[in-house]
Amino acid sequence: MHAVATVLLLCVLAGLWRAARGPSTRDRVTAFALLGTTGAALLVVLATLTQTAALRDAALVLVALATVVVVVVTRGTAER
């Protein structure tokens, strides 16, 4: 389980790098989608390792917020 958490953490770092360096809005939106799903998966793995139910709730909130961010940014770009 620790190896899974490490790989997911590396994916989160890659998503943060892409969000910061992405030359286009499309790259940043893709990074936010990656961060939402990977961050939620990381929280679920950590919840299993530590047996903390609050981390599962945080994972659900993270997925919901990431979805809203992607929809808002996508709609904002489509209207331009």
Secondary structure, DSSP 8 states (H G I E B T S, - for coil): -HHHHHHHHHHHHHHHHHHHH-SSHHHHHHHHHHHHHHHHHHHHHHHHHHT-HHHHHHHHHHHHHHHHHHHHHHHHHHT-
